[in-house]
């Protein structure tokens, strides 16, 4: 008991810093936060409402703007569930089994982090474009991928698929395989083990990964810009529509549509904060943590 008390006192003493140093760090962080985050966010809404609420509303309900919002939601609604399935399957395979090619799979999962989104879009154009590898065959069968909705969905899936897997892999590695092995010994099938043991243990990490994946899907610009063709009202997502309005010097409408993305980002941040709070509360409510705190 005395040893634990002494080690705790030494840890607190070692981490003690002068008061001025602590407040200097807090001040620098607040200035950075205000200048690089709050000020741009305030500017978006200020410019969007500069001509009044009526002009703001007209920019939002304009047919091309509504089409861009619809396409953004469609791309996210398709890519996020697919990446959820892939992320869970990949994380489960990597953390629960040993097999050849595991490190290759990990490298492929990280590929979208290292490849520019613009390059990813160009790859899809090279493969599915009119002059691409499958272009003549697709054209002969009247199948449109590039400069159409399927190309936008494919590009969105590519740039977002690491988020769920990369959130789950460290979590599942830390949890180990003991509970799954115990369930298997007791006669549980693979699906029973997943639904009754694995999924409850990773539910908050899974939700966190889905939130990040959805945020990237709605805000993606580079890859989608290459494969969309910028067909107004048909293949423009919200970021692409904002770019077109801004290039046309229609600044009020551009910022009005951009405010939709800003509101979605704030909503995502609120959900992300709630998930982090629930994860933190669940970890500290576990019997092991309570026992360690009592000691």
C-alpha positions, 0 to 999 in steps of 0.5 A: 500500500505504501509503495502504491502511494509513493509511486502515485506521489512520484508520478504527480511530482514528475508531471508537475509544471510551473503555472505560467507554462500550463497557462501559456500552453492553454493560451496558445491552444485557444488562440490557434483554435479561435484563429484556424477553426472558429474564425473560418466557421464564423466567416462561412455563416456570415457570408452565407447570411450577408444578403439575408435569410431569403437569399440564403434560403433561395440558394439552398432550395435551388434545383442544382443545390438540392441535386448536389445535396441528394447526390452527396447523401446517396454516395454516403448512404452507399459507401458507409455501409459497405465500408462498415461491412469491409472494416469489420470483416478485415479487422476481425480477420487481422486480429483474430486469425493468423494467415499469409498476406496479413501484412499485405492486407494491412498495407492495402487498407492504408493505401488511400491514406498514402495515395492522393485522392486526385490520383485515385480518381485518375485511376478510375478514369483510366480503368472505366473511362471512354479510353480506359481498359473497360471503356469500350465494353462498357460503352457497348453495353450502355453502362456509365461509370465515369462521369456518372453516379457509380463513379462517384460512389466508387471514388467515395468508397476508395477514399473512405474504406480505411476509417472503420478498419483502422479504428477497430484493429487497435481496439480488437488487438487490445481486447485479445481473443480470450472471450471468443475462444471461451465462447467457441469452447462453450459451443457457440458458432461463429455468428453467435460469437460475433453477435454475442461477444465481439460486437458488444465489445467493439460497438462504440469503436465501430460507431466512431469509425462510421462517424469518421467515414461518413464525415469524409464521404460527405466532404470528399472533393479530389477523387469525386471531382475527377470522376464526376465530370462536373455535370451541373444538377447530375454529378455535382456533390455539395463540395463541387457545387460550392466550387462552381458557385464560387468560380461564378462569383456567386459568393453568397450562394456558394457560402450558403451551400457551404454552410450545409457542409459546416452544419453537417460537420458540427453535427458529426462533431457533436455525435463524435463527442458523445461517442467518445464520452460513452466509450470513456464512461464504459471503460471506467465502469468496467469491473477491472478498472474499478478493482484497479482504482480500489487498489 
